[in-house]
Amino acid sequence: MESSYSIPDNTRIYAIGDIHGYVKELEAMHALIRQDIDDNPIDDPQIVYIGDYIDRGPENDAVIQCLLERELNEPDITHVFLRGNHENAMMEFIEKPSGPRKDWLDWGGINTLINYGVQPDMTKPLSTQATVLAAGLAEKLPMSHAEFLRNSQLYYECGEYLFVHAGIKPGVPLDKQKDHDLMMIRKGFLDYEEPHEKCVVHGHTSVKEIDIKPNRINVDTGLYHGRHLVAAVLESNTIRSLKVDMIKR
């Protein structure tokens, strides 16, 4: 479909929604993107990952490793990794397990802990184990994975599009946006119908299918709910999408 927003000439962006620990679906999406590029070559292909790589799914550590290897093995593609609220919560939990982000354990963080070889005692309250679990995760987390998380970006701009995990606070300049809003906002953004300075491509709030609004595009199609993983494909002034259904395990 045509859009009133555009991407620079000779550039194509694949914006992948929330992955949440499902590496098989991520690998299948990478294969679709590779085929799409081979079938329709372009000078500057880019993949923008919208964040929430971890938690809730079965292969959280494998997703991070897959993303690292993808960037190394396909230098012809620009890879942009945005930070979701789940990655941010995990980092805050490691740094201050007794702080407010100990609730990361209730966000699906247990799955991520177990993937990294840290086993909670499920017979005891998780809150009483937070310090021990955070220390265990800090020890088990590979340095390359920790650096990947630290180096993730809060937003990315290309042409008339802005890519961010959750959204933006309407009417606030980008350099004045709060990190919390970029990774967590819903109310005030999702129901805002006026144009933003740029079309916002985001995830964070699950929808059944890619949701293309006049001022934003939501690419979180609820993979962890058993639906699918989607990528918005933006080129010139057009929008299309690629989709991978959940794979049986």
Backbone bond lengths (Angstrom), bond angles and torsions (degrees), N, CA, C in turn:
res aa  C-N    CA-C-N  psi(-1)  N-CA   C-N-CA  omega(-1)  CA-C   N-CA-C  phi
1 M - - - 1.447 - - 1.521 110.20 -
2 E 1.320 116.03 156.70 1.453 120.18 178.40 1.529 110.46 -85.40
3 S 1.340 114.59 151.82 1.454 121.46 179.84 1.520 109.02 -126.51
4 S 1.311 116.59 155.99 1.458 120.25 174.76 1.528 111.16 -83.73
5 Y 1.335 117.03 -2.36 1.458 123.26 176.43 1.526 108.93 -109.47
6 S 1.332 116.96 159.82 1.456 118.96 -176.44 1.522 112.12 -141.36
7 I 1.333 113.54 158.57 1.454 124.83 175.39 1.531 106.79 -106.65
8 P 1.338 119.20 147.50 1.471 120.12 179.56 1.532 112.81 -55.91
9 D 1.303 115.90 154.51 1.465 121.80 179.41 1.526 110.90 -56.05
10 N 1.324 115.53 146.38 1.468 123.86 175.69 1.527 113.37 63.80
11 T 1.340 115.55 21.29 1.465 121.38 178.23 1.528 109.06 -124.44
12 R 1.313 116.38 140.88 1.467 121.63 173.68 1.522 107.77 -135.32
13 I 1.317 116.64 132.21 1.462 121.38 179.12 1.516 110.50 -114.45
14 Y 1.324 115.10 132.31 1.460 123.35 171.63 1.531 106.44 -107.04
15 A 1.317 117.90 109.50 1.468 121.89 -178.75 1.520 109.07 -101.27
16 I 1.327 116.33 109.21 1.465 122.80 -174.19 1.524 109.91 -93.73
17 G 1.317 116.21 131.41 1.453 122.52 -179.07 1.515 113.90 -75.66
18 D 1.323 115.86 -172.42 1.465 124.10 -174.02 1.533 111.00 -58.85
19 I 1.334 115.93 128.10 1.472 122.04 -175.17 1.531 111.81 -96.90
20 H 1.304 117.35 -41.78 1.470 123.80 174.09 1.529 114.43 51.47
21 G 1.332 115.87 46.48 1.457 118.82 168.91 1.515 116.46 82.47
22 Y 1.327 118.14 20.94 1.473 121.35 179.47 1.521 109.31 -112.16
23 V 1.335 115.55 90.77 1.457 119.47 -172.08 1.532 112.90 -75.32
24 K 1.312 118.82 -31.95 1.466 119.99 -179.38 1.525 111.08 -63.50
25 E 1.309 115.70 -40.98 1.457 120.04 178.27 1.535 110.85 -68.31
26 L 1.319 116.75 -36.80 1.462 120.51 176.68 1.527 110.44 -63.33
27 E 1.314 116.71 -45.07 1.462 120.18 179.14 1.533 111.09 -63.14
28 A 1.336 116.23 -38.65 1.465 119.85 177.35 1.532 110.79 -64.77
29 M 1.331 117.17 -38.47 1.461 120.61 177.07 1.520 110.72 -65.42
30 H 1.323 117.30 -41.40 1.455 120.15 177.14 1.531 110.79 -59.55
31 A 1.316 116.60 -39.13 1.467 120.15 178.58 1.528 111.09 -65.09
32 L 1.326 116.78 -40.82 1.468 120.30 176.76 1.522 111.51 -62.50
33 I 1.321 116.20 -41.86 1.462 120.44 179.97 1.526 110.62 -65.97
34 R 1.323 116.63 -43.12 1.460 120.21 178.41 1.521 111.08 -59.88
35 Q 1.324 116.43 -43.08 1.463 120.69 178.82 1.522 110.70 -65.39
36 D 1.319 116.00 -40.22 1.461 120.31 -179.86 1.526 110.94 -63.73
37 I 1.321 116.97 -40.30 1.465 120.52 177.96 1.522 110.78 -68.26
38 D 1.325 116.84 -41.27 1.460 120.14 179.10 1.526 111.45 -64.35
39 D 1.335 115.95 -38.00 1.465 119.87 -179.33 1.529 112.21 -76.66
40 N 1.344 115.83 -28.24 1.461 121.22 -177.04 1.527 109.07 -134.91
41 P 1.332 117.42 75.02 1.469 120.00 -174.66 1.524 112.32 -59.20
42 I 1.331 114.83 147.33 1.463 121.51 178.02 1.518 108.35 -149.15
43 D 1.327 117.05 150.27 1.456 120.93 -173.26 1.529 112.56 -64.77
44 D 1.338 116.45 -41.80 1.467 120.23 -172.26 1.528 111.21 -127.33
45 P 1.335 117.26 78.86 1.469 119.01 174.24 1.527 110.27 -80.63
46 Q 1.322 116.14 138.16 1.455 121.36 -179.81 1.526 109.41 -133.25
47 I 1.327 115.54 143.00 1.461 120.76 171.05 1.525 107.42 -115.06
48 V 1.324 115.57 123.82 1.460 121.08 175.80 1.530 107.76 -110.76
49 Y 1.318 115.92 116.62 1.457 121.79 178.61 1.521 107.88 -92.58
50 I 1.328 117.06 124.36 1.453 122.49 -168.80 1.537 112.99 -79.45
51 G 1.324 118.40 -6.41 1.462 120.77 178.19 1.516 113.04 103.86
52 D 1.335 115.88 -179.97 1.466 123.94 -171.23 1.527 109.91 59.14
53 Y 1.327 114.17 63.62 1.466 121.27 177.91 1.529 110.93 -81.21
54 I 1.321 116.42 -24.02 1.467 121.63 -169.51 1.529 111.50 -118.11
55 D 1.349 113.94 174.85 1.476 125.29 173.27 1.533 111.71 78.26
56 R 1.313 114.24 142.14 1.466 124.84 174.60 1.525 113.73 81.16
57 G 1.321 118.28 -36.32 1.455 120.64 -176.78 1.514 113.11 -89.17
58 P 1.355 116.76 -178.94 1.459 121.11 -172.98 1.528 115.61 -90.74
59 E 1.345 118.56 -12.86 1.473 120.22 -170.36 1.536 111.11 -136.38
60 N 1.314 115.91 53.96 1.458 120.41 -172.30 1.526 113.45 -64.46
61 D 1.325 116.90 -46.18 1.465 119.71 178.44 1.519 111.03 -64.55
62 A 1.332 116.88 -36.16 1.461 121.20 -179.28 1.526 111.60 -67.20
63 V 1.332 117.15 -31.55 1.466 120.04 177.12 1.530 110.19 -64.19
64 I 1.329 117.13 -46.67 1.464 119.88 179.14 1.522 110.58 -61.37
65 Q 1.323 117.06 -43.72 1.458 120.68 179.29 1.525 110.92 -62.83
66 C 1.321 116.76 -40.56 1.463 121.87 178.44 1.528 110.85 -60.28
67 L 1.319 116.48 -42.97 1.466 120.17 -179.38 1.528 111.15 -66.35
68 L 1.318 116.73 -40.43 1.458 120.30 177.22 1.525 111.45 -61.88
69 E 1.316 116.28 -45.38 1.462 120.53 -178.42 1.525 111.31 -69.62
70 R 1.310 116.01 -35.37 1.462 120.19 178.45 1.524 110.70 -59.61
71 E 1.314 116.91 -45.04 1.466 120.37 -179.32 1.520 111.10 -64.95
72 L 1.319 117.27 -38.53 1.460 121.05 -179.57 1.522 112.47 -70.50
73 N 1.328 117.09 -38.65 1.465 121.57 -170.53 1.523 114.46 -90.38
74 E 1.328 117.74 -9.92 1.462 119.26 179.11 1.536 109.83 -130.16
75 P 1.330 116.18 72.44 1.466 120.14 -177.40 1.525 113.84 -68.79
76 D 1.328 117.38 -11.30 1.463 119.75 178.42 1.531 112.15 -78.23
77 I 1.337 116.91 -8.09 1.462 122.38 179.95 1.530 109.01 -115.36
78 T 1.328 116.68 133.51 1.460 120.88 172.29 1.523 109.22 -79.76
79 H 1.328 116.60 130.52 1.459 121.64 179.93 1.525 109.28 -114.71
80 V 1.329 116.01 128.16 1.459 122.07 179.43 1.525 107.72 -121.41
81 F 1.331 116.55 123.92 1.458 121.67 -176.62 1.529 109.39 -111.68
82 L 1.314 116.08 111.78 1.459 121.07 177.42 1.523 110.66 -89.66
83 R 1.296 116.16 157.25 1.466 121.43 -178.62 1.525 110.15 -97.03
84 G 1.322 115.37 125.47 1.452 120.62 174.30 1.515 111.23 -94.08
85 N 1.324 116.14 170.76 1.457 119.64 179.71 1.528 112.14 -65.55
86 H 1.330 117.93 -25.74 1.464 119.77 -179.99 1.526 111.38 -72.73
87 E 1.330 118.01 -42.23 1.463 120.09 175.82 1.530 110.28 -63.62
88 N 1.318 115.89 -42.55 1.449 119.80 -179.22 1.527 111.53 -63.73
89 A 1.329 115.81 -40.80 1.465 120.18 178.90 1.522 111.32 -64.66
90 M 1.322 116.60 -39.25 1.464 120.25 178.66 1.527 110.59 -63.06
91 M 1.322 117.33 -43.86 1.458 120.14 179.69 1.524 111.41 -65.39
92 E 1.325 116.73 -40.50 1.461 120.03 178.17 1.524 111.26 -67.00
93 F 1.327 116.54 -35.48 1.465 120.93 178.49 1.522 110.59 -63.56
94 I 1.327 116.85 -43.39 1.462 120.32 179.31 1.525 110.27 -62.16
95 E 1.340 116.35 -42.01 1.463 120.58 -176.11 1.524 112.42 -74.08
96 K 1.329 116.77 -35.56 1.471 119.54 -175.59 1.532 109.39 -146.19
97 P 1.325 117.18 76.85 1.469 120.47 -174.59 1.518 114.62 -64.13
98 S 1.330 117.16 -21.98 1.468 119.14 178.62 1.517 112.38 -88.44
99 G 1.330 116.78 -1.66 1.455 121.50 -178.33 1.518 112.27 -83.63
100 P 1.326 116.20 -168.22 1.474 120.42 -175.34 1.516 113.85 -64.28
101 R 1.318 118.95 -20.46 1.454 119.89 -176.77 1.532 113.43 -88.07
102 K 1.314 116.98 12.60 1.462 117.13 170.44 1.522 110.54 -66.73
103 D 1.360 116.16 -15.05 1.459 118.76 175.42 1.524 112.19 -71.74
104 W 1.350 117.29 -6.15 1.470 120.56 173.05 1.530 110.84 -55.05
105 L 1.318 116.48 -32.62 1.462 120.44 179.10 1.523 111.51 -60.58
106 D 1.323 116.99 -27.83 1.464 121.54 179.80 1.527 112.69 -90.78
107 W 1.323 116.42 -3.98 1.474 120.85 -179.85 1.527 112.20 -92.81
108 G 1.314 117.20 8.59 1.459 120.72 -172.78 1.511 111.97 103.66
109 G 1.334 116.29 5.00 1.446 120.33 -179.76 1.520 114.08 -64.16
110 I 1.325 116.69 -24.81 1.467 119.71 177.82 1.527 110.86 -58.49
111 N 1.327 116.53 -42.41 1.470 120.21 178.56 1.524 110.65 -58.53
112 T 1.330 116.06 -41.93 1.464 119.94 -179.47 1.521 110.69 -67.51
113 L 1.325 117.75 -43.11 1.460 121.21 176.90 1.523 111.03 -54.94
114 I 1.315 115.94 -49.05 1.463 120.61 -177.29 1.524 110.85 -63.82
115 N 1.331 117.27 -40.00 1.465 120.44 177.65 1.524 111.92 -59.75
116 Y 1.319 116.57 -33.42 1.468 120.31 179.21 1.526 112.71 -89.52
117 G 1.322 117.04 7.73 1.455 120.75 174.26 1.511 114.84 87.04
118 V 1.340 117.45 20.98 1.466 122.03 177.63 1.525 107.39 -111.12
119 Q 1.325 116.94 114.82 1.463 121.59 -173.39 1.530 111.62 -104.60
120 P 1.335 118.17 111.34 1.468 119.82 175.24 1.532 110.61 -69.50
121 D 1.304 115.60 155.51 1.455 121.51 171.87 1.528 107.09 -88.11
122 M 1.322 116.53 103.34 1.464 120.81 -173.72 1.523 112.85 -74.87
123 T 1.338 117.04 -3.42 1.468 119.67 176.51 1.537 111.56 -88.16
124 K 1.340 116.75 -5.88 1.460 121.59 -178.16 1.523 109.84 -121.97
125 P 1.324 118.34 155.64 1.470 120.75 177.18 1.528 111.03 -58.35
126 L 1.312 116.03 133.70 1.462 119.96 -178.84 1.521 112.19 -63.01
127 S 1.337 116.43 -33.82 1.464 119.66 -176.93 1.524 112.13 -61.97
128 T 1.324 117.37 -28.94 1.466 120.66 -179.56 1.526 111.81 -78.82
129 Q 1.327 117.09 -11.83 1.460 121.62 -178.44 1.525 112.59 -105.56
130 A 1.329 117.46 0.57 1.461 121.48 -169.45 1.529 112.76 -54.83
131 T 1.325 117.00 -46.13 1.470 119.78 -176.55 1.519 111.21 -63.59
132 V 1.331 116.95 -44.15 1.465 121.31 -179.89 1.522 110.46 -66.18
133 L 1.322 116.87 -41.86 1.461 120.49 -178.71 1.528 111.22 -66.39
134 A 1.316 116.87 -40.06 1.470 120.41 178.96 1.522 110.73 -64.38
135 A 1.328 116.93 -41.43 1.465 120.57 178.62 1.526 110.57 -64.73
136 G 1.330 116.03 -39.90 1.457 119.61 178.12 1.514 112.09 -64.81
137 L 1.330 116.74 -40.68 1.457 120.38 179.45 1.524 110.98 -67.27
138 A 1.325 117.14 -41.72 1.461 120.53 178.20 1.527 111.15 -59.69
139 E 1.334 116.13 -35.45 1.463 120.59 179.76 1.523 111.86 -74.37
140 K 1.328 116.98 -38.49 1.468 121.15 -174.30 1.534 113.07 -84.32
141 L 1.323 117.35 -25.56 1.454 120.79 -174.73 1.529 110.03 -67.09
142 P 1.335 118.47 119.69 1.465 119.82 178.82 1.525 111.38 -58.90
143 M 1.319 116.38 146.23 1.455 120.39 -178.79 1.525 111.31 -58.31
144 S 1.334 116.19 -38.02 1.469 119.57 -179.68 1.522 111.41 -64.39
145 H 1.335 117.30 -34.56 1.461 120.69 178.44 1.529 110.11 -71.46
146 A 1.330 116.26 -40.76 1.468 120.04 178.53 1.526 110.60 -63.09
147 E 1.320 117.45 -41.54 1.458 121.08 178.47 1.524 111.05 -66.32
148 F 1.321 116.52 -38.82 1.465 120.50 176.87 1.525 110.49 -57.69
149 L 1.311 116.31 -46.04 1.468 120.45 -179.25 1.525 111.00 -65.49
150 R 1.321 116.64 -43.55 1.468 120.25 -179.17 1.526 111.96 -65.32
151 N 1.316 116.64 -33.16 1.463 121.11 -175.65 1.524 113.45 -86.74
152 S 1.322 118.39 -3.67 1.461 120.15 179.41 1.524 110.45 -64.76
153 Q 1.339 115.36 149.45 1.463 121.98 -174.81 1.527 110.59 -98.12
154 L 1.319 115.89 154.10 1.462 120.24 177.11 1.525 111.79 -83.56
155 Y 1.312 117.54 -27.98 1.471 119.97 177.41 1.519 109.44 -158.96
156 Y 1.319 115.08 167.62 1.465 121.76 179.93 1.525 107.79 -147.94
157 E 1.310 116.52 137.73 1.452 121.58 179.46 1.527 110.33 -116.16
158 C 1.310 116.30 140.69 1.464 121.64 173.69 1.522 108.01 -152.04
159 G 1.319 116.04 119.47 1.457 119.22 -177.43 1.513 110.99 57.99
160 E 1.313 115.97 -130.47 1.462 121.28 -178.13 1.524 112.54 -96.80
161 Y 1.336 115.82 22.77 1.459 121.34 179.81 1.529 110.80 -119.53
162 L 1.327 114.58 144.77 1.458 123.25 173.23 1.523 107.73 -121.46
163 F 1.332 116.04 128.08 1.459 121.98 -178.91 1.522 108.41 -109.65
164 V 1.327 116.32 128.60 1.460 121.84 -176.14 1.523 107.75 -155.98
165 H 1.332 116.90 155.69 1.465 117.77 -174.99 1.524 113.51 -65.48
166 A 1.333 117.23 -57.45 1.470 119.92 -172.45 1.516 113.31 -102.52
167 G 1.324 117.43 -40.13 1.452 121.12 -176.71 1.512 110.82 148.54
168 I 1.317 116.82 -163.16 1.452 122.47 -179.23 1.524 109.64 -135.68
169 K 1.314 115.67 160.74 1.458 120.25 172.27 1.525 107.87 -84.34
170 P 1.330 117.77 116.93 1.456 120.29 -176.19 1.526 112.55 -56.34
171 G 1.320 115.07 140.78 1.447 121.38 175.69 1.512 115.54 82.73
172 V 1.335 117.60 -3.35 1.462 121.67 -179.46 1.529 108.65 -102.49
173 P 1.348 118.80 127.36 1.472 120.54 178.35 1.529 110.97 -55.43
174 L 1.321 116.21 149.20 1.458 120.19 -174.66 1.520 112.03 -58.41
175 D 1.328 117.43 -39.64 1.464 119.39 -178.51 1.531 113.22 -74.38
176 K 1.345 116.45 -4.65 1.458 120.95 176.83 1.528 112.30 -108.00
177 Q 1.318 117.34 -0.29 1.461 121.16 -179.62 1.530 110.17 -66.80
178 K 1.316 116.53 143.82 1.458 121.64 176.16 1.528 109.80 -83.06
179 D 1.331 116.01 140.96 1.463 120.45 178.67 1.525 110.91 -54.50
180 H 1.319 116.16 -40.74 1.465 120.73 -178.66 1.522 111.02 -58.13
181 D 1.328 117.45 -42.91 1.464 120.10 179.51 1.519 111.17 -66.83
182 L 1.321 118.10 -42.14 1.460 120.97 -179.04 1.526 111.73 -60.01
183 M 1.322 116.73 -30.89 1.466 120.39 -177.05 1.519 114.36 -103.24
184 M 1.352 117.89 -13.12 1.468 118.90 -170.16 1.531 115.58 -133.74
185 I 1.311 119.44 -14.89 1.460 120.56 -168.46 1.533 112.46 -62.19
186 R 1.294 115.75 143.46 1.463 123.10 169.54 1.538 108.57 -135.94
187 K 1.346 115.43 -67.45 1.452 120.34 -178.52 1.529 110.52 -62.55
188 G 1.306 115.96 132.80 1.444 121.43 -179.61 1.510 113.59 93.09
189 F 1.329 116.27 -20.64 1.473 120.99 176.01 1.521 111.30 -103.85
190 L 1.327 116.46 -51.73 1.462 119.83 -175.44 1.529 111.99 -65.07
191 D 1.329 117.05 -30.57 1.469 120.25 -178.15 1.532 112.44 -96.27
192 Y 1.324 117.43 7.64 1.468 121.60 179.97 1.530 108.83 -87.85
193 E 1.315 117.05 124.13 1.464 120.79 -172.23 1.521 114.30 -108.95
194 E 1.316 117.48 -7.00 1.465 119.56 179.28 1.539 110.19 -79.39
195 P 1.331 117.36 159.44 1.464 119.29 179.18 1.533 112.16 -64.40
196 H 1.317 116.37 143.33 1.457 122.29 168.34 1.531 107.39 -92.08
197 E 1.305 115.94 174.92 1.463 119.20 176.42 1.529 110.22 -60.33
198 K 1.327 115.89 -35.89 1.463 122.19 176.75 1.521 108.57 -136.47
199 C 1.326 116.12 157.58 1.463 120.13 174.53 1.526 108.18 -68.96
200 V 1.325 117.24 129.18 1.459 122.01 -175.41 1.531 109.61 -96.81
201 V 1.322 115.93 122.02 1.466 122.15 174.81 1.524 106.93 -102.61
202 H 1.325 116.94 122.99 1.468 120.59 -170.41 1.525 110.77 -146.93
203 G 1.331 114.31 172.98 1.464 122.69 172.15 1.516 108.71 -129.18
204 H 1.345 115.95 -131.62 1.465 124.53 171.24 1.528 113.85 78.68
205 T 1.326 118.06 -42.95 1.462 121.45 -179.22 1.525 108.44 -108.85
206 S 1.319 115.91 115.38 1.461 120.85 -172.46 1.530 112.47 -69.82
207 V 1.335 115.53 134.92 1.459 123.45 173.20 1.528 108.19 -129.71
208 K 1.325 116.75 162.65 1.464 119.68 -176.10 1.520 112.80 -74.51
209 E 1.334 117.00 -35.12 1.453 122.69 178.31 1.522 108.48 -137.03
210 I 1.322 117.23 160.46 1.455 120.20 176.38 1.525 109.03 -50.15
211 D 1.318 115.73 132.30 1.464 121.53 -172.19 1.531 109.02 -113.72
212 I 1.317 116.18 106.88 1.459 121.93 -176.52 1.521 109.15 -103.82
213 K 1.314 115.41 107.54 1.460 122.91 178.39 1.535 108.91 -103.12
214 P 1.333 117.87 166.35 1.463 119.38 178.45 1.528 114.10 -60.47
215 N 1.350 117.46 -26.61 1.470 119.74 -176.28 1.528 114.60 -118.04
216 R 1.343 117.39 -1.16 1.469 119.85 -178.01 1.524 110.53 -160.79
217 I 1.344 114.80 162.57 1.466 122.14 177.07 1.528 107.68 -133.11
218 N 1.319 117.62 122.90 1.466 122.56 178.83 1.525 109.11 -100.18
219 V 1.350 116.16 120.72 1.463 120.98 -177.77 1.526 113.07 -110.50
220 D 1.342 118.06 12.14 1.475 120.20 173.69 1.520 108.30 -89.91
221 T 1.324 116.87 99.20 1.466 121.00 -177.22 1.526 112.48 -103.56
222 G 1.326 115.95 30.22 1.461 121.04 166.95 1.510 116.06 66.56
223 L 1.339 116.83 45.14 1.462 119.09 178.49 1.523 111.13 -55.74
224 Y 1.326 117.87 -43.50 1.465 120.22 -177.57 1.527 112.73 -70.46
225 H 1.330 117.12 -11.34 1.464 121.11 172.99 1.532 111.50 -88.38
226 G 1.328 116.74 2.87 1.455 120.67 -179.79 1.510 113.72 93.53
227 R 1.346 116.99 12.11 1.463 119.66 -179.01 1.533 110.13 -92.54
228 H 1.313 118.83 -108.31 1.456 119.25 -175.31 1.526 111.58 -152.71
229 L 1.334 113.91 169.88 1.454 122.93 175.79 1.523 107.12 -104.95
230 V 1.328 116.56 134.86 1.453 119.95 -175.91 1.521 110.24 -128.49
231 A 1.330 115.32 151.91 1.463 121.93 171.96 1.519 108.09 -128.26
232 A 1.327 116.67 126.20 1.461 120.79 171.03 1.523 107.51 -79.72
233 V 1.317 116.59 131.78 1.465 121.96 -179.94 1.524 107.82 -108.59
234 L 1.327 115.65 112.58 1.462 122.27 -174.20 1.524 108.96 -112.57
235 E 1.319 115.80 124.51 1.461 120.96 -179.83 1.519 108.79 -150.83
236 S 1.331 116.15 130.13 1.462 120.55 -176.46 1.530 108.68 53.80
237 N 1.325 117.75 -119.88 1.476 120.48 177.84 1.525 111.31 -115.71
238 T 1.349 115.90 32.96 1.459 119.94 -179.26 1.521 111.11 -119.75
239 I 1.334 115.02 155.38 1.462 123.16 176.14 1.525 108.25 -131.13
240 R 1.314 116.62 129.02 1.456 122.00 168.95 1.516 107.13 -139.34
241 S 1.322 118.62 -176.52 1.459 119.54 -177.22 1.520 111.61 -147.47
242 L 1.324 114.24 156.83 1.458 123.21 171.90 1.530 107.39 -118.32
243 K 1.332 116.85 147.01 1.464 119.77 -175.19 1.516 111.01 -139.46
244 V 1.342 115.40 138.99 1.469 122.88 174.75 1.520 107.46 -124.51
245 D 1.315 117.33 122.09 1.459 121.05 176.47 1.526 110.18 -75.88
246 M 1.324 116.41 157.35 1.457 120.54 178.02 1.525 109.09 -59.93
247 I 1.341 115.07 138.05 1.457 122.43 -177.56 1.518 109.62 -99.02
248 K 1.321 116.07 133.10 1.471 120.17 178.92 1.514 110.76 -64.39
249 R 1.331 115.61 144.62 1.462 121.42 179.00 1.516 109.24 -119.92
